[in-house]
Amino acid sequence: WHPCGLLWCGGFIWVKLIKLFVCLCLCLQGDYYFEYTECDSTGSRWRVAIPQRPGECTGLPDPVQGTDCSFSCAAGEFLEMSAQECTQCAAGSYSLGSGIRFDEWDDIPRGFSSVATYLDNTPHGQQGPSCNGSSWIAQGSYVESNRDECSVSLVYAVHLKKQGSVSFEYQYVDNNIFFEFFIQNDQCQEMEKTSDQKWIKLTSNGQWSKHTVSLKSGTNVLYWRTTGVTVGAKIVKPVLLKNIQIEGVAYMSECLPCKPGTFSKSPGSSSCELCPRNTYSGRGASSCTPCNTTTHYALEGSSVCKARPACSKKDYFQIHSVCDEEGKTQIIDKWIEPKICLEEVPDAVTLPPSGEREPCPPCNPGFYNNNTATCLPCPQGTYSDGLKECQPCPAGTEPALGYEYKWWNILPANMKSSCFNVANTKCDGMNGWEVAGDHIRSGAGGSDNDYLILNLKVPGFRLPTSVSGTSGTEFGRVTFVFETTCSADCELYFYDDRRSTSVVESWEGSKEKQSYTHIMTKNASVSFTWAFQRINQAKDVRQYVNDMVKIYLITVTNALDGVASSCRACAIESQQPGSACVPCPAGYYIDEETNQCQECPPNTFLSGHHVYGRDACQPCGPGSRSNKEHSLCFSDCSFTHTELNHTLQFDFSSLGSTGSIMNGPSFTSKGTKYYHLFNISLCGLEAHRPAVCSDNVTDLSDKDPHGSEANKVEAFICQSTVIPSDGRGFRVALSSQSTSLADSFLGESPQTTSSCENGRNTVVTLRCSPEKTAKGEISVPRQCPAGTCDGCTFHFLWESSSACPRCTEADYHQIEGACKGGVQDTVYVWTEPRLCTGGVGLPVKRSTPCEMIDFWLKVGAGVGAFCAVLLISLTCYFWKKNKKLEFKYSKLVMSTNKECELPAADSCAIMEGEGEEVEDEVVYSKPSLLGKLKAIATKGNEQSSEAVQLKSSQAERWVWG
């Protein structure tokens, strides 16, 4: 009822059916609330009343002068608007004073929105329909990002009355997902932030980090955006967020109630506490209610009590008891703490009886037990194999310091075990790892997604005396032997804090017993960590408790506070007994016969962790030579090859600087475009590795002392995954997943990885291509666009004119020109095709005087022509002469053959027209060929080519025959 009369407030009365009267009630205190107006230019504001339901009451209080715009209440207080004074929060509630906090994530809180912004960077640029279901997911105490390749933003808009800040806790363990936090104003303009404020740095597995960014007054739109890049088949691990807190709101008009599972017992609280184990609370509780522990239980921070289940085999595990005074141990089954199961109900199991007492395992090498149950480290300068008493090292030797843990009766003093849960359900009271005689294995944990952590602290490294003068890069190495047995998607991580949060190596699923070695290249304190997680899903149950990892052996060499299991030979100055060890100069080894330092032969390098014996000097690989200190092998970019008695000299100095190839584009399963960027340093700089692949996504803050190591990879050959600036809405190209493909030069053994048992190798093939430039071009095999088909062996083809052999005199020939003006030119040209570069150059053109042989050619030609004419004339003359003689001869024969008519003696052979002389007789004989030639030769006589005899007139007659 209301003072308006016998009418309900807001009721209606019809009078004479033509007029409507509305009863407007006077506003009571619950019908309105107070707010401040915007601050004016003088910094003042007004307090005004705002009705809860406009139009249903009247008589609102008049506006009054408000508090100063810079006024705010302290933490644990709120501004009581009626009196405009700060008032303490009641028990069961809390206040940040001038801020708001989001720590409940049973659902996405009001004001937050999850927006999928998948951008396909193909030419069409259409939104990917496969990202419609991608979203940030509330997981109770935290919210996690999507696990696919979609870009999803968690967005929240807040209007600040004054400058403030935003802070949040996060987990970011996978560099296959890009995580950025940025702020926009009400004009959708991004606020200027440094890279360490926008790009969030990685965290260690299972650890939360806090990130804080300042905010300006006015409207601020906050974006938490993640983008996965599943280049391989591996699913990305999501980003986790919790405890988002925003400072800068001018006031809190009311206190926030404590969320279920928490309480605040006193007024004026700025936060709420978690309820202890086996207690619970509802919303706004000032205390926690105990559970009936006989039948129910509750973990820390529970909102309800849960019924205890029947005990099963998953509720207990085996441990080895500590050695007793008699040196005995036994296997004991122990309930997983906290014990939540019941043994007295049907179908429940009970603890099996303890095993028989057995002799304790021996002490680890470097320790002794002195007939007690406790193993003690050997004193300095002594050694032991763990079975015998500690003995001093002989003269000429020194202890080989380090750790060698192969017996696990108790956890070593420099190791610790812990348990960590991403949802902060507190498994710290549990042992993450349990010793088990000949191995140490993962414990049960509170749930399957707990991180079970084993940590080994090494204060530093100390090289043996004899190698302390070397310049090698190896200070120590850690080696461990392990195996994993898994039925789910378990994973074992190994990392050291010198590499920031970058995981050194990880193994997924079941793995057979194997060994892994990690080399330390810096002398500093380091913490090695093994973390095991059964599943990475948010589950509070123990379903895969039998999934475990076992580590059988952990060794660390050259540990600063290590113990000795043996002694190693060292260099001594003289052969006198008790001579102290002395350091060898760089590049020297210890001679086995004299125990003195000897320099390694040329083109050999000395292993940094072993200098005893001539075998310690290992030969450099082909095409390389050692430096002056014999600490490493390198190539000076020169190469010699002999084939078929022909020696080819190569000079690759033009290719010595870093070469790059951006191969692609390639596309992931959801269409994200990316490229493979390879940087190649063919020869290096005195074996330094100048090829650098940077990661510009992770945090580059100077706050991280190891950030420079974590964000770049230096090697001879390295690879990065690059997403172009036109993809996924990024304004700059992103480079991530930097990997070293070659960090040691030819001749050194490659480091073995879990995926490449024989190590990762890279082959660079140089091809002589004269048409290419000196820098040339690099390409990868067509069938393997990523440079490799198996992920272990990479191949590159470098075509360049600099890859051709150096030119020699055999690569060109000379050409002699014609004689002009008494001068002859000789030029030199390359033999085509030219397949050489550099080396000797072409000789300059040579000009020499030449003889005038044209005149003699003319004389010779004239003499030849004259002889030819003379010969022809003589031939014609003798031919004609021969014809005349033949005619005379024929006529004579014809006259001789007339019957009964013989010529008169005085008229025989008398020719017509010849003289009257008849005193001589002419006798003819048949001329021979030789006679004709002789006749020609005796041309001066007036004889014909026929033999002619002239005799005086006698009684003797000549007869022609």
ZALOVO-965261 format. One record per residue (C-alpha): y, x, z. Coordinates in steps of 0.1 Angstrom, whole numbers, padded with zeros to 4 digits, always signed. Layout:
N
YXZ
...
***
This chain:
961
+0000+0000+0000
+0035+0011-0007
+0069+0002+0007
+0078-0014-0027
+0062-0045-0013
+0029-0063-0016
+0024-0047-0050
+0004-0018-0060
+0024+0012-0070
+0027+0011-0107
+0017-0025-0109
+0032-0051-0133
+0047-0086-0126
+0055-0111-0154
+0085-0133-0145
+0089-0165-0166
+0066-0146-0191
+0096-0130-0207
+0106-0101-0186
+0086-0071-0174
+0093-0054-0141
+0078-0020-0133
+0076-0010-0097
+0087+0027-0095
+0076+0042-0062
+0093+0069-0042
+0077+0103-0049
+0057+0116-0019
+0051+0154-0013
+0018+0153-0031
+0032+0137-0062
+0051+0168-0073
+0051+0206-0071
+0078+0232-0073
+0085+0258-0100
+0113+0282-0108
+0134+0281-0139
+0138+0311-0161
+0161+0338-0147
+0196+0337-0161
+0218+0367-0170
+0229+0371-0134
+0194+0374-0122
+0194+0340-0104
+0171+0310-0108
+0167+0274-0095
+0138+0257-0078
+0130+0224-0094
+0104+0197-0086
+0079+0188-0113
+0060+0155-0110
+0022+0157-0111
+0021+0125-0133
+0055+0120-0150
+0069+0085-0149
+0049+0071-0120
+0073+0078-0092
+0110+0084-0085
+0132+0102-0061
+0123+0138-0068
+0140+0164-0047
+0172+0178-0062
+0171+0214-0077
+0182+0241-0052
+0191+0277-0055
+0159+0298-0058
+0150+0332-0045
+0161+0363-0063
+0142+0370-0095
+0129+0403-0081
+0115+0387-0050
+0078+0388-0045
+0054+0385-0016
+0031+0412-0003
-0006+0413-0008
-0024+0387+0013
+0006+0363+0012
+0018+0335-0010
+0053+0320-0016
+0055+0286+0002
+0079+0269-0022
+0092+0242+0002
+0107+0268+0025
+0107+0296-0002
+0092+0320+0023
+0061+0342+0022
+0032+0329+0042
-0001+0345+0050
-0033+0333+0033
-0057+0314+0055
-0091+0327+0062
-0115+0322+0033
-0088+0329+0007
-0069+0359-0005
-0038+0368-0025
-0027+0398-0045
+0010+0390-0037
+0023+0394-0072
-0009+0395-0093
-0040+0377-0104
-0076+0388-0105
-0106+0377-0125
-0138+0386-0108
-0160+0356-0114
-0177+0355-0148
-0202+0326-0145
-0183+0313-0175
-0153+0326-0195
-0123+0319-0172
-0096+0294-0183
-0070+0312-0203
-0094+0336-0219
-0107+0332-0255
-0133+0351-0274
-0124+0355-0311
-0147+0369-0337
-0126+0388-0363
-0153+0402-0386
-0136+0416-0417
-0156+0425-0447
-0140+0454-0464
-0154+0446-0497
-0129+0437-0525
-0134+0400-0517
-0123+0404-0481
-0139+0371-0470
-0148+0364-0434
-0185+0370-0426
-0202+0337-0417
-0228+0357-0397
-0202+0364-0370
-0196+0328-0361
-0219+0330-0331
-0207+0364-0319
-0188+0363-0286
-0182+0380-0253
-0209+0367-0229
-0203+0359-0192
-0230+0375-0170
-0220+0363-0135
-0202+0393-0120
-0192+0408-0154
-0187+0399-0190
-0204+0419-0218
-0194+0423-0255
-0215+0413-0285
-0243+0436-0296
-0239+0432-0334
-0215+0447-0359
-0189+0419-0356
-0154+0427-0343
-0149+0404-0313
-0118+0402-0292
-0115+0389-0256
-0079+0376-0255
-0057+0367-0226
-0020+0358-0227
+0003+0362-0196
+0040+0359-0191
+0054+0384-0166
+0086+0379-0147
+0090+0416-0142
+0073+0449-0152
+0037+0451-0142
+0003+0464-0151
-0032+0454-0161
-0063+0472-0148
-0100+0465-0153
-0133+0481-0146
-0157+0488-0175
-0189+0504-0187
-0188+0520-0222
-0219+0542-0228
-0225+0539-0266
-0204+0557-0291
-0219+0535-0318
-0194+0508-0307
-0157+0512-0309
-0139+0499-0278
-0101+0495-0279
-0076+0478-0256
-0042+0469-0270
-0013+0446-0262
+0009+0424-0284
+0041+0405-0276
+0049+0369-0285
+0059+0381-0320
+0024+0395-0326
+0038+0430-0326
+0016+0456-0310
+0031+0475-0281
+0034+0512-0286
+0006+0529-0266
-0008+0564-0266
-0043+0570-0279
-0057+0574-0243
-0044+0540-0234
-0057+0522-0265
-0090+0539-0271
-0112+0537-0240
-0132+0568-0231
-0170+0568-0226
-0186+0564-0192
-0218+0577-0178
-0248+0555-0179
-0247+0530-0150
-0212+0540-0138
-0180+0520-0138
-0147+0534-0147
-0112+0519-0142
-0085+0517-0168
-0049+0509-0161
-0020+0502-0185
+0016+0493-0177
+0030+0460-0190
+0066+0450-0199
+0082+0418-0187
+0079+0388-0209
+0049+0376-0229
+0019+0400-0231
-0012+0392-0251
-0041+0414-0240
-0069+0423-0264
-0102+0438-0255
-0118+0444-0289
-0152+0459-0297
-0167+0468-0331
-0203+0479-0335
-0214+0502-0363
-0252+0502-0365
-0256+0529-0391
-0292+0533-0380
-0317+0507-0368
-0307+0512-0332
-0290+0483-0315
-0257+0491-0298
-0253+0489-0261
-0225+0464-0251
-0193+0471-0233
-0192+0456-0198
-0160+0443-0181
-0152+0431-0146
-0125+0428-0120
-0096+0423-0145
-0064+0424-0124
-0028+0417-0137
+0002+0427-0117
+0038+0415-0124
+0037+0378-0120
+0067+0370-0098
+0048+0351-0071
+0016+0334-0060
+0023+0298-0051
-0011+0295-0035
-0039+0317-0023
-0072+0320-0042
-0104+0309-0025
-0131+0335-0020
-0158+0332-0046
-0193+0322-0036
-0212+0351-0019
-0180+0365-0004
-0158+0357+0026
-0125+0367+0043
-0127+0363+0080
-0090+0369+0089
-0057+0354+0075
-0036+0375+0052
-0065+0390+0032
-0059+0407-0001
-0096+0406-0011
-0129+0392+0000
-0160+0410+0012
-0195+0406+0001
-0219+0387+0023
-0245+0410+0039
-0282+0409+0030
-0300+0377+0040
-0268+0357+0043
-0249+0335+0019
-0216+0317+0015
-0200+0290-0007
-0165+0290-0022
-0136+0297+0002
-0158+0308+0031
-0144+0325+0061
-0179+0336+0072
-0214+0339+0059
-0244+0318+0069
-0277+0335+0078
-0308+0326+0058
-0341+0316+0074
-0357+0350+0068
-0391+0337+0076
-0392+0317+0043
-0361+0328+0024
-0341+0358+0015
-0307+0367+0000
-0295+0399-0016
-0261+0412-0008
-0233+0390-0022
-0256+0359-0026
-0243+0324-0028
-0276+0307-0019
-0309+0317-0002
-0340+0320-0023
-0375+0312-0013
-0397+0342-0007
-0425+0345-0034
-0461+0355-0027
-0466+0393-0027
-0481+0408-0059
-0489+0443-0072
-0453+0446-0084
-0440+0445-0049
-0454+0479-0038
-0457+0514-0051
-0475+0547-0042
-0459+0577-0025
-0472+0610-0012
-0466+0615+0025
-0448+0646+0037
-0471+0675+0047
-0481+0673+0084
-0486+0702+0107
-0521+0707+0094
-0509+0710+0058
-0524+0677+0048
-0509+0648+0028
-0522+0615+0016
-0513+0587-0008
-0496+0558+0009
-0487+0524-0006
-0454+0512+0004
-0435+0479+0000
-0405+0480-0022
-0374+0476-0001
-0359+0452+0006
-0392+0433+0010
-0388+0398-0003
-0424+0386-0006
-0448+0369+0018
-0482+0383+0026
-0495+0353+0046
-0494+0327+0018
-0523+0319-0006
-0529+0343-0035
-0507+0370-0019
-0519+0406-0020
-0518+0430+0009
-0511+0467+0009
-0542+0488-0001
-0554+0512+0026
-0540+0547+0026
-0559+0574+0007
-0578+0602+0022
-0559+0632+0036
-0558+0661+0011
-0544+0696+0013
-0507+0697+0004
-0498+0712-0030
-0487+0748-0028
-0451+0758-0025
-0431+0761-0057
-0427+0796-0071
-0401+0815-0052
-0409+0798-0019
-0434+0805+0009
-0447+0784+0038
-0454+0811+0064
-0485+0791+0076
-0463+0760+0082
-0460+0727+0065
-0424+0736+0053
-0417+0757+0022
-0389+0782+0026
-0371+0801-0001
-0379+0838-0004
-0352+0862+0009
-0330+0880-0016
-0346+0908-0034
-0381+0894-0030
-0404+0871-0050
-0434+0849-0046
-0456+0828-0068
-0457+0801-0041
-0492+0811-0029
-0486+0845-0015
-0461+0859+0010
-0427+0871-0004
-0428+0907-0016
-0399+0930-0025
-0395+0938-0062
-0407+0973-0072
-0383+1001-0081
-0369+0997-0115
-0371+0959-0114
-0350+0930-0102
-0357+0894-0092
-0357+0869-0120
-0336+0842-0103
-0339+0805-0111
-0357+0773-0102
-0393+0764-0110
-0402+0730-0097
-0438+0721-0105
-0451+0708-0072
-0435+0677-0058
-0443+0672-0021
-0407+0667-0011
-0375+0664-0031
-0358+0699-0034
-0327+0704-0014
-0305+0707-0044
-0317+0675-0060
-0310+0639-0050
-0323+0605-0061
-0303+0573-0064
-0303+0538-0078
-0275+0520-0095
-0272+0485-0108
-0246+0474-0134
-0240+0442-0116
-0234+0460-0083
-0263+0443-0066
-0266+0474-0044
-0299+0492-0049
-0284+0524-0034
-0307+0521-0004
-0337+0525-0027
-0351+0558-0040
-0346+0559-0077
-0374+0585-0080
-0405+0592-0059
-0424+0625-0055
-0461+0623-0064
-0477+0657-0060
-0479+0673-0094
-0450+0652-0108
-0420+0631-0098
-0417+0596-0113
-0392+0568-0115
-0392+0543-0086
-0392+0505-0085
-0355+0497-0082
-0340+0464-0073
-0343+0450-0109
-0355+0461-0143
-0320+0469-0156
-0312+0493-0127
-0304+0529-0136
-0328+0552-0117
-0310+0585-0114
-0323+0620-0106
-0296+0647-0102
-0299+0685-0100
-0269+0705-0090
-0265+0741-0102
-0235+0760-0087
-0234+0785-0116
-0253+0812-0135
-0258+0849-0130
-0272+0870-0158
-0296+0898-0149
-0280+0932-0142
-0292+0948-0174
-0278+0921-0196
-0246+0915-0177
-0228+0937-0203
-0240+0917-0233
-0218+0894-0253
-0244+0867-0259
-0236+0831-0255
-0266+0820-0234
-0261+0820-0197
-0291+0800-0187
-0315+0772-0199
-0330+0742-0183
-0365+0731-0195
-0385+0701-0184
-0418+0685-0192
-0420+0647-0192
-0437+0616-0205
-0428+0579-0205
-0450+0548-0204
-0432+0517-0214
-0440+0481-0225
-0404+0471-0230
-0373+0488-0244
-0370+0515-0218
-0349+0546-0223
-0346+0580-0206
-0313+0598-0207
-0305+0635-0200
-0270+0648-0198
-0249+0674-0180
-0214+0669-0167
-0201+0699-0186
-0204+0677-0217
-0182+0650-0202
-0201+0617-0206
-0219+0626-0238
-0256+0623-0235
-0274+0655-0244
-0306+0637-0255
-0323+0604-0250
-0358+0590-0256
-0367+0554-0262
-0401+0537-0256
-0433+0555-0247
-0434+0592-0253
-0463+0616-0250
-0461+0646-0227
-0436+0670-0242
-0411+0697-0233
-0374+0698-0239
-0350+0728-0235
-0312+0727-0231
-0292+0760-0234
-0260+0765-0213
-0233+0784-0233
-0207+0784-0205
-0209+0799-0170
-0197+0772-0146
-0210+0748-0121
-0231+0720-0137
-0249+0689-0127
-0280+0679-0147
-0289+0642-0146
-0319+0622-0157
-0314+0584-0158
-0341+0559-0166
-0336+0522-0174
-0364+0498-0181
-0344+0472-0200
-0307+0470-0208
-0305+0432-0204
-0289+0415-0174
-0320+0404-0154
-0324+0404-0117
-0362+0404-0117
-0388+0431-0115
-0411+0423-0145
-0417+0459-0158
-0422+0478-0126
-0451+0496-0141
-0429+0511-0169
-0421+0546-0157
-0412+0581-0165
-0429+0612-0151
-0415+0647-0150
-0440+0674-0143
-0419+0706-0145
-0382+0715-0142
-0372+0751-0147
-0337+0766-0147
-0331+0803-0155
-0304+0826-0141
-0294+0801-0115
-0268+0815-0092
-0285+0804-0060
-0320+0806-0074
-0352+0821-0061
-0375+0845-0078
-0411+0839-0088
-0414+0873-0105
-0395+0905-0111
-0382+0918-0144
-0378+0954-0156
-0343+0967-0156
-0325+0998-0168
-0321+1027-0144
-0300+1058-0145
-0327+1083-0136
-0364+1084-0129
-0359+1089-0092
-0377+1064-0069
-0354+1036-0058
-0328+1040-0085
-0306+1010-0088
-0305+0988-0119
-0276+0994-0142
-0261+0972-0169
-0268+0981-0205
-0240+0981-0230
-0238+0953-0255
-0265+0957-0282
-0287+0979-0261
-0323+0972-0250
-0344+0988-0222
-0369+1014-0235
-0403+1006-0221
-0412+1043-0215
-0380+1057-0200
-0365+1025-0186
-0332+1035-0201
-0308+1018-0225
-0313+1023-0262
-0292+1009-0290
-0308+0983-0313
-0314+0995-0349
-0290+0983-0376
-0291+0947-0388
-0309+0935-0357
-0296+0913-0329
-0304+0913-0293
-0315+0881-0276
-0291+0873-0247
-0318+0864-0222
-0343+0892-0228
-0336+0929-0234
-0368+0946-0224
-0387+0965-0251
-0380+0973-0287
-0392+0938-0296
-0361+0923-0280
-0341+0935-0311
-0349+0908-0336
-0342+0914-0373
-0315+0895-0390
-0324+0871-0417
-0321+0878-0454
-0285+0880-0466
-0271+0887-0432
-0263+0916-0410
-0255+0922-0373
-0222+0927-0357
-0213+0959-0339
-0225+0947-0306
-0258+0934-0320
-0252+0901-0303
-0256+0880-0334
-0262+0880-0372
-0237+0868-0397
-0231+0869-0435
-0201+0887-0451
-0204+0864-0481
-0220+0891-0502
-0255+0890-0516
-0277+0913-0538
-0306+0902-0559
-0328+0925-0580
-0351+0911-0607
-0367+0929-0636
-0348+0961-0628
-0315+0942-0631
-0294+0940-0599
-0271+0910-0594
-0242+0912-0570
-0227+0880-0555
-0195+0875-0537
-0191+0841-0519
-0159+0849-0501
-0140+0822-0520
-0165+0797-0505
-0162+0812-0470
-0137+0787-0458
-0147+0752-0448
-0157+0729-0476
-0159+0691-0473
-0176+0663-0490
-0170+0626-0483
-0201+0608-0495
-0203+0571-0500
-0194+0544-0496
-0224+0531-0477
-0228+0497-0461
-0245+0486-0429
-0268+0456-0427
-0238+0433-0422
-0216+0449-0448
-0195+0473-0429
-0183+0501-0453
-0185+0536-0440
-0186+0571-0454
-0205+0603-0444
-0181+0632-0440
-0197+0667-0441
-0178+0699-0433
-0195+0731-0444
-0186+0767-0435
-0209+0788-0457
-0205+0822-0440
-0184+0815-0409
-0160+0840-0394
-0180+0868-0379
-0206+0841-0370
-0180+0819-0355
-0185+0782-0364
-0152+0770-0380
-0165+0737-0393
-0152+0710-0370
-0160+0673-0369
-0138+0653-0346
-0142+0620-0329
-0109+0602-0329
-0122+0571-0312
-0130+0582-0277
-0105+0591-0251
-0082+0621-0259
-0066+0621-0225
-0056+0653-0209
-0070+0639-0176
-0105+0647-0188
-0110+0685-0185
-0140+0683-0208
-0124+0660-0233
-0119+0688-0259
-0156+0695-0258
-0167+0659-0259
-0145+0648-0289
-0153+0675-0314
-0183+0694-0327
-0180+0730-0339
-0208+0742-0361
-0215+0759-0395
-0222+0724-0409
-0214+0691-0391
-0213+0654-0400
-0191+0625-0390
-0192+0588-0398
-0159+0576-0411
-0148+0540-0413
-0118+0536-0437
-0085+0522-0425
-0089+0491-0447
-0120+0480-0429
-0123+0460-0397
-0086+0457-0392
-0081+0493-0381
-0048+0508-0390
-0062+0543-0392
-0095+0557-0404
-0120+0561-0376
-0142+0591-0373
-0171+0590-0349
-0208+0600-0343
-0200+0636-0349
-0232+0656-0352
-0240+0693-0357
-0263+0700-0386
-0263+0738-0383
-0251+0758-0354
-0270+0791-0359
-0270+0813-0389
-0300+0823-0411
-0326+0841-0391
-0323+0823-0358
-0347+0796-0347
-0334+0761-0350
-0332+0740-0318
-0358+0714-0315
-0347+0678-0309
-0367+0647-0300
-0366+0633-0335
-0371+0667-0353
-0400+0686-0338
-0393+0716-0360
-0356+0715-0355
-0328+0703-0377
-0323+0725-0408
-0298+0726-0436
-0302+0741-0470
-0271+0749-0491
-0280+0756-0527
-0253+0775-0547
-0252+0770-0585
-0233+0791-0609
-0210+0768-0629
-0183+0787-0648
-0166+0755-0658
-0160+0746-0621
-0131+0760-0600
-0135+0788-0575
-0137+0762-0547
-0162+0742-0566
-0177+0708-0557
-0203+0699-0532
-0229+0671-0537
-0260+0657-0520
-0293+0645-0536
-0290+0612-0554
-0321+0598-0537
-0307+0608-0502
-0270+0597-0501
-0267+0608-0464
-0278+0643-0473
-0312+0639-0458
-0342+0616-0464
-0360+0623-0431
-0330+0630-0407
-0342+0666-0400
-0337+0686-0432
-0303+0683-0451
-0297+0695-0486
-0264+0703-0503
-0256+0715-0538
-0225+0736-0541
-0215+0742-0578
-0187+0767-0583
-0177+0796-0605
-0177+0817-0573
-0214+0812-0571
-0219+0833-0602
-0229+0870-0599
-0203+0897-0601
-0197+0909-0637
-0210+0943-0648
-0208+0964-0680
-0239+0946-0693
-0220+0913-0694
-0196+0922-0723
-0198+0940-0757
-0174+0956-0781
-0162+0946-0816
-0146+0972-0840
-0119+0959-0863
-0111+0970-0899
-0091+1002-0906
-0055+0992-0913
-0028+1016-0919
-0049+1045-0907
-0056+1027-0873
-0087+1010-0862
-0088+0985-0831
-0118+0981-0808
-0118+0949-0786
-0142+0939-0758
-0154+0903-0753
-0177+0886-0728
-0212+0878-0738
-0215+0841-0742
-0224+0821-0722
-0205+0839-0696
-0224+0836-0662
-0205+0860-0641
-0173+0862-0622
-0152+0889-0606
-0167+0924-0606
-0156+0947-0635
-0130+0934-0659
-0129+0937-0696
-0116+0971-0709
-0083+0969-0727
-0081+0970-0765
-0086+1005-0778
-0069+1018-0810
-0081+1050-0828
-0070+1067-0861
-0094+1062-0890
-0102+1083-0923
-0090+1070-0957
-0124+1065-0973
-0110+1041-1001
-0101+1070-1025
-0136+1086-1024
-0151+1052-1028
-0131+1048-1060
-0141+1084-1072
-0177+1077-1065
-0175+1044-1083
-0159+1061-1113
-0184+1089-1114
-0212+1064-1111
-0198+1043-1140
-0193+1074-1162
-0229+1085-1155
-0242+1051-1163
-0223+1050-1197
-0234+1085-1205
-0270+1077-1198
-0268+1046-1219
-0252+1066-1248
-0279+1093-1247
-0306+1067-1246
-0292+1050-1277
-0287+1083-1295
-0322+1095-1289
-0336+1061-1297
-0319+1061-1330
-0330+1097-1337
-0365+1088-1329
-0364+1060-1353
-0354+1083-1381
-0382+1108-1374
-0406+1079-1372
-0395+1068-1406
-0399+1102-1421
-0433+1105-1405
-0444+1072-1418
-0433+1081-1453
-0452+1114-1452
-0483+1097-1441
-0481+1072-1469
-0476+1099-1494
-0506+1118-1481
-0530+1089-1484
-0526+1084-1522
-0560+1088-1539
-0566+1117-1564
-0531+1128-1559
-0522+1157-1537
-0488+1170-1533
-0480+1203-1547
-0479+1232-1524
-0443+1239-1529
-0432+1204-1526
-0451+1193-1495
-0428+1179-1467
-0397+1185-1487
-0372+1158-1478
-0348+1142-1501
-0314+1156-1497
-0325+1187-1479
-0321+1222-1493
-0340+1240-1520
-0356+1264-1496
-0393+1263-1501
-0402+1296-1486
-0413+1282-1453
-0440+1257-1448
-0434+1228-1425
-0464+1218-1404
-0463+1186-1383
-0485+1179-1353
-0486+1148-1332
-0461+1152-1304
-0471+1144-1268
-0449+1127-1242
-0444+1160-1224
-0433+1176-1256
-0407+1149-1262
-0392+1154-1228
-0391+1192-1233
-0374+1185-1266
-0348+1164-1250
-0342+1192-1224
-0338+1218-1252
-0312+1199-1271
-0293+1229-1281
-0319+1239-1307
-0318+1219-1338
-0353+1207-1334
-0365+1172-1334
-0386+1156-1308
-0416+1166-1329
-0431+1201-1330
-0420+1221-1361
-0434+1254-1371
-0417+1274-1398
-0437+1302-1415
-0431+1324-1444
-0447+1317-1477
-0481+1332-1475
-0515+1326-1490
-0525+1310-1457
-0523+1272-1457
-0517+1249-1426
-0534+1217-1426
-0520+1188-1405
-0546+1173-1384
***
